[in-house]
Amino acid sequence: MNEITARELVEICHRLSAHGFVTATDGNVSTRLEDGGFLTTRTGVNKGMVETSDLVEVDANGTPRNSGQAPSTEFGMHLFIYRQRSDVGAVVHAHPIHATGFAAAGLALDRCIFPEVIVGLGAVPLATYATPSTSEVADSISPYVGTANAILLANHGVVTYGPDLWDAYFKMEKVEHAAHIEFVARMLGGQRSLTPEQLDKLRNISQESYGKDFSNKPQCKTSIEPAEEIPHDEEIRNLVREMIRKNS
């Protein structure tokens, strides 16, 4: 076992727990090894208590190389992502509160709201519900794995991935931060998406200043569909008054 990689994986598990992205024995983390195998968290361990002895080496098919410990029951999702994306070196799955709340509400994080998210991640799509730890999960994320680097799992959580452990973990932080910001914006009367003109300007600055072209990322939406518009305060007050009147 590569000790440096193992210590990084353990630290990320501890951070997931410290930030409240997982509770009890939830969540799982893995990374690709140079020999074609993987290092992953074992099943049934609290991520805040993970030690290097809790990590499991598996081969390219997900079979444990040593007897006595089993990988997370959700490693199949990780393996599917690795097989679809040769550029992915690590996968993180967690249940951060705000992002998972959006997933449970059936809402993707796909509005052009926060420039850093647009440039770094693009839209974060919502996969249809799939029973955890089954092949259904791979089927549900299949439409998005090729272009997205973060996916909301309906009624389940979030999966993020990248070239290395820290990149995959930082994407999880970014998704939860974006979800928290949008949640607050909705509570304050509704999020305001960037206009197409503002998005074009952001794209040009991103390319010129940072050398980042987010055109190949899942594209965010610059407007809210009429059916999704947030009611104004007065509309909400009128609804409450009507409810009180009917129940009085």
Kinemage of the C-alpha trace (Angstrom):
@kinemage 1
@onewidth
@group {chain A} dominant
@subgroup {mainchain}
@vectorlist {calphas} color= white
{ca met a 1} P 0.000 0.000 0.000
{ca asn a 2} L 1.311 3.450 -0.916
{ca glu a 3} L 1.537 5.153 2.483
{ca ile a 4} L 1.309 8.721 1.132
{ca thr a 5} L -1.828 7.909 -0.882
{ca ala a 6} L -3.327 6.047 2.073
{ca arg a 7} L -2.750 9.003 4.423
{ca glu a 8} L -4.329 11.410 1.903
{ca leu a 9} L -7.381 9.185 1.590
{ca val a 10} L -7.693 8.997 5.389
{ca glu a 11} L -7.421 12.791 5.736
{ca ile a 12} L -10.148 13.307 3.159
{ca cys a 13} L -12.414 10.890 5.023
{ca his a 14} L -11.815 12.881 8.204
{ca arg a 15} L -12.634 16.136 6.402
{ca leu a 16} L -15.881 14.698 5.035
{ca ser a 17} L -16.901 13.856 8.587
{ca ala a 18} L -15.704 17.144 10.107
{ca his a 19} L -17.691 19.184 7.563
{ca gly a 20} L -20.854 17.149 8.162
{ca phe a 21} L -20.839 15.753 4.631
{ca val a 22} L -21.420 12.256 6.045
{ca thr a 23} L -22.751 10.732 9.264
{ca ala a 24} L -22.445 7.335 10.923
{ca thr a 25} L -20.900 4.945 8.372
{ca asp a 26} L -22.119 6.824 5.280
{ca gly a 27} L -19.974 7.776 2.298
{ca asn a 28} L -17.049 6.223 0.492
{ca val a 29} L -13.801 7.328 -1.113
{ca ser a 30} L -11.454 5.600 -3.541
{ca thr a 31} L -8.398 6.242 -5.663
{ca arg a 32} L -6.773 4.547 -8.617
{ca leu a 33} L -3.416 2.802 -8.034
{ca glu a 34} L -0.519 2.721 -10.483
{ca asp a 35} L -0.825 -1.051 -10.973
{ca gly a 36} L -4.419 -0.793 -12.194
{ca gly a 37} L -6.082 -1.615 -8.895
{ca phe a 38} L -7.809 0.699 -6.432
{ca leu a 39} L -7.593 1.735 -2.797
{ca thr a 40} L -10.941 2.362 -1.111
{ca thr a 41} L -12.681 2.653 2.227
{ca arg a 42} L -14.031 -0.547 3.702
{ca thr a 43} L -17.674 -1.061 4.423
{ca gly a 44} L -19.206 -0.120 7.782
{ca val a 45} L -16.676 2.391 9.126
{ca asn a 46} L -17.275 5.952 10.288
{ca lys a 47} L -15.314 8.307 8.042
{ca gly a 48} L -14.218 10.408 11.006
{ca met a 49} L -12.621 7.323 12.524
{ca val a 50} L -10.985 5.862 9.414
{ca glu a 51} L -7.369 4.754 9.741
{ca thr a 52} L -5.050 3.381 7.083
{ca ser a 53} L -5.828 -0.118 8.370
{ca asp a 54} L -9.458 0.470 7.320
{ca leu a 55} L -8.538 0.838 3.657
{ca val a 56} L -8.971 -2.007 1.210
{ca glu a 57} L -6.969 -2.717 -1.924
{ca val a 58} L -9.012 -4.197 -4.761
{ca asp a 59} L -8.054 -5.316 -8.245
{ca ala a 60} L -9.318 -3.895 -11.524
{ca asn a 61} L -12.571 -5.850 -11.118
{ca gly a 62} L -13.179 -4.688 -7.557
{ca thr a 63} L -12.134 -7.963 -5.902
{ca pro a 64} L -10.272 -7.515 -2.573
{ca arg a 65} L -6.619 -8.464 -2.808
{ca asn a 66} L -6.494 -9.498 0.842
{ca ser a 67} L -9.094 -11.462 2.741
{ca gly a 68} L -10.766 -10.168 5.888
{ca gln a 69} L -12.098 -6.789 4.706
{ca ala a 70} L -14.700 -5.843 2.138
{ca pro a 71} L -14.820 -2.564 0.195
{ca ser a 72} L -17.800 -0.247 0.421
{ca thr a 73} L -20.956 -1.766 -1.017
{ca glu a 74} L -21.089 1.260 -3.336
{ca phe a 75} L -17.692 0.640 -4.897
{ca gly a 76} L -19.524 -0.570 -8.004
{ca met a 77} L -20.440 3.058 -8.725
{ca his a 78} L -16.795 4.064 -8.376
{ca leu a 79} L -15.687 1.251 -10.670
{ca phe a 80} L -18.209 2.292 -13.319
{ca ile a 81} L -16.859 5.863 -13.274
{ca tyr a 82} L -13.248 4.669 -13.540
{ca arg a 83} L -14.113 2.466 -16.495
{ca gln a 84} L -15.875 5.298 -18.304
{ca arg a 85} L -13.233 7.924 -17.573
{ca ser a 86} L -9.561 7.018 -17.907
{ca asp a 87} L -8.693 10.537 -16.707
{ca val a 88} L -10.349 9.977 -13.317
{ca gly a 89} L -7.975 9.055 -10.515
{ca ala a 90} L -10.281 9.380 -7.492
{ca val a 91} L -13.976 9.273 -6.572
{ca val a 92} L -15.772 10.713 -3.531
{ca his a 93} L -19.357 9.932 -2.536
{ca ala a 94} L -21.050 11.760 0.352
{ca his a 95} L -24.333 13.213 1.608
{ca pro a 96} L -23.736 16.951 2.202
{ca ile a 97} L -26.918 18.484 3.576
{ca his a 98} L -27.762 21.249 1.098
{ca ala a 99} L -26.704 19.434 -2.063
{ca thr a 100} L -28.491 16.267 -0.952
{ca gly a 101} L -31.521 18.415 -0.148
{ca phe a 102} L -31.603 19.581 -3.756
{ca ala a 103} L -31.232 15.970 -4.898
{ca ala a 104} L -34.101 14.893 -2.629
{ca ala a 105} L -36.263 17.734 -3.970
{ca gly a 106} L -35.580 16.628 -7.547
{ca leu a 107} L -33.620 19.786 -8.386
{ca ala a 108} L -30.374 19.900 -10.335
{ca leu a 109} L -27.787 22.602 -9.655
{ca asp a 110} L -27.896 23.744 -13.255
{ca arg a 111} L -28.487 27.514 -13.121
{ca cys a 112} L -25.849 30.052 -14.149
{ca ile a 113} L -25.576 31.652 -10.733
{ca phe a 114} L -22.097 31.416 -9.233
{ca pro a 115} L -19.167 32.223 -11.571
{ca glu a 116} L -16.670 29.987 -9.746
{ca val a 117} L -18.989 27.004 -10.118
{ca ile a 118} L -19.712 27.748 -13.776
{ca val a 119} L -15.980 27.868 -14.546
{ca gly a 120} L -14.909 25.014 -12.270
{ca leu a 121} L -17.755 22.525 -12.590
{ca gly a 122} L -20.396 23.714 -15.002
{ca ala a 123} L -23.928 22.550 -14.307
{ca val a 124} L -24.294 19.738 -11.777
{ca pro a 125} L -26.896 17.342 -13.224
{ca leu a 126} L -29.394 15.253 -11.284
{ca ala a 127} L -29.416 11.510 -11.929
{ca thr a 128} L -32.686 9.627 -11.592
{ca tyr a 129} L -33.249 7.652 -8.412
{ca ala a 130} L -31.449 4.322 -8.192
{ca thr a 131} L -31.344 1.836 -5.340
{ca pro a 132} L -27.976 2.333 -3.589
{ca ser a 133} L -25.357 -0.406 -3.933
{ca thr a 134} L -26.993 -1.856 -7.058
{ca ser a 135} L -26.226 -1.732 -10.771
{ca glu a 136} L -29.104 0.742 -11.081
{ca val a 137} L -26.733 3.475 -9.875
{ca ala a 138} L -24.395 3.018 -12.843
{ca asp a 139} L -27.366 3.173 -15.202
{ca ser a 140} L -28.631 6.377 -13.584
{ca ile a 141} L -25.341 8.269 -13.842
{ca ser a 142} L -24.409 6.885 -17.255
{ca pro a 143} L -25.844 9.854 -19.255
{ca tyr a 144} L -23.680 12.339 -17.334
{ca val a 145} L -20.369 10.668 -16.495
{ca gly a 146} L -18.737 11.554 -19.805
{ca thr a 147} L -18.968 15.335 -19.370
{ca ala a 148} L -19.858 16.063 -15.731
{ca asn a 149} L -17.389 15.820 -12.838
{ca ala a 150} L -20.076 16.030 -10.171
{ca ile a 151} L -23.528 14.444 -10.126
{ca leu a 152} L -26.451 14.735 -7.724
{ca leu a 153} L -27.985 11.341 -6.962
{ca ala a 154} L -31.750 11.673 -6.484
{ca asn a 155} L -32.772 10.997 -2.851
{ca his a 156} L -29.260 9.795 -2.150
{ca gly a 157} L -26.369 12.252 -2.229
{ca val a 158} L -23.527 13.456 -4.417
{ca val a 159} L -20.648 11.849 -6.273
{ca thr a 160} L -17.618 13.837 -7.441
{ca tyr a 161} L -14.466 12.717 -9.215
{ca gly a 162} L -11.239 14.060 -10.647
{ca pro a 163} L -7.609 13.317 -11.490
{ca asp a 164} L -6.582 12.899 -7.850
{ca leu a 165} L -8.018 12.615 -4.342
{ca trp a 166} L -7.810 16.295 -3.451
{ca asp a 167} L -9.384 17.413 -6.714
{ca ala a 168} L -12.291 15.005 -6.240
{ca tyr a 169} L -12.755 16.151 -2.634
{ca phe a 170} L -12.576 19.867 -3.452
{ca lys a 171} L -15.299 19.337 -6.042
{ca met a 172} L -17.498 17.962 -3.241
{ca glu a 173} L -16.843 21.113 -1.209
{ca lys a 174} L -17.673 23.261 -4.244
{ca val a 175} L -20.957 21.447 -4.920
{ca glu a 176} L -22.104 21.827 -1.316
{ca his a 177} L -21.065 25.496 -1.221
{ca ala a 178} L -23.008 26.170 -4.431
{ca ala a 179} L -26.079 24.366 -3.083
{ca his a 180} L -25.921 26.354 0.149
{ca ile a 181} L -25.675 29.655 -1.739
{ca glu a 182} L -28.598 28.792 -4.005
{ca phe a 183} L -30.656 27.637 -1.016
{ca val a 184} L -30.079 30.989 0.732
{ca ala a 185} L -30.864 32.891 -2.478
{ca arg a 186} L -34.157 31.040 -2.807
{ca met a 187} L -35.057 31.919 0.783
{ca leu a 188} L -34.350 35.576 0.007
{ca gly a 189} L -36.760 35.708 -2.904
{ca gly a 190} L -35.178 33.649 -5.650
{ca gln a 191} L -31.860 33.201 -7.374
{ca arg a 192} L -30.885 35.525 -10.219
{ca ser a 193} L -29.180 33.741 -13.081
{ca leu a 194} L -26.497 35.404 -15.183
{ca thr a 195} L -27.678 36.657 -18.561
{ca pro a 196} L -26.298 35.142 -21.796
{ca glu a 197} L -24.243 38.323 -22.241
{ca gln a 198} L -22.751 38.016 -18.746
{ca leu a 199} L -22.023 34.343 -19.370
{ca asp a 200} L -20.197 35.147 -22.632
{ca lys a 201} L -18.105 37.762 -20.840
{ca leu a 202} L -17.265 35.271 -18.094
{ca arg a 203} L -16.250 32.696 -20.700
{ca asn a 204} L -13.901 35.161 -22.406
{ca ile a 205} L -12.300 36.233 -19.130
{ca ser a 206} L -11.927 32.618 -18.051
{ca gln a 207} L -10.102 31.750 -21.258
{ca glu a 208} L -7.916 34.854 -21.334
{ca ser a 209} L -6.990 35.082 -17.653
{ca tyr a 210} L -7.018 31.459 -16.473
{ca gly a 211} L -6.733 29.430 -19.654
{ca lys a 212} L -9.954 27.619 -18.744
{ca asp a 213} L -12.614 26.907 -21.336
{ca phe a 214} L -15.798 25.649 -19.691
{ca ser a 215} L -17.591 25.092 -22.999
{ca asn a 216} L -16.973 21.341 -22.701
{ca lys a 217} L -18.612 21.173 -19.269
{ca pro a 218} L -22.363 20.617 -18.745
{ca gln a 219} L -23.933 23.933 -19.677
{ca cys a 220} L -25.853 25.879 -17.067
{ca lys a 221} L -29.173 27.595 -17.747
{ca thr a 222} L -29.403 31.373 -17.907
{ca ser a 223} L -33.113 31.667 -17.193
{ca ile a 224} L -35.738 30.167 -14.928
{ca glu a 225} L -38.644 28.451 -16.602
{ca pro a 226} L -42.018 30.052 -15.781
{ca ala a 227} L -43.141 26.932 -13.934
{ca glu a 228} L -40.128 27.233 -11.635
{ca glu a 229} L -40.461 30.910 -10.761
{ca ile a 230} L -40.336 31.665 -7.041
{ca pro a 231} L -43.518 33.330 -5.659
{ca his a 232} L -43.147 36.939 -4.528
{ca asp a 233} L -43.541 37.795 -0.828
{ca glu a 234} L -46.995 39.288 -1.396
{ca glu a 235} L -48.147 36.152 -3.212
{ca ile a 236} L -46.970 34.048 -0.268
{ca arg a 237} L -48.811 36.343 2.190
{ca asn a 238} L -51.994 36.048 0.164
{ca leu a 239} L -51.720 32.274 0.123
{ca val a 240} L -51.256 32.230 3.914
{ca arg a 241} L -54.238 34.572 4.414
{ca glu a 242} L -56.378 32.326 2.212
{ca met a 243} L -55.346 29.233 4.169
{ca ile a 244} L -56.176 30.985 7.478
{ca arg a 245} L -59.532 32.158 6.123
{ca lys a 246} L -60.485 28.652 4.991
{ca asn a 247} L -59.528 27.125 8.328
{ca ser a 248} L -61.118 29.751 10.524
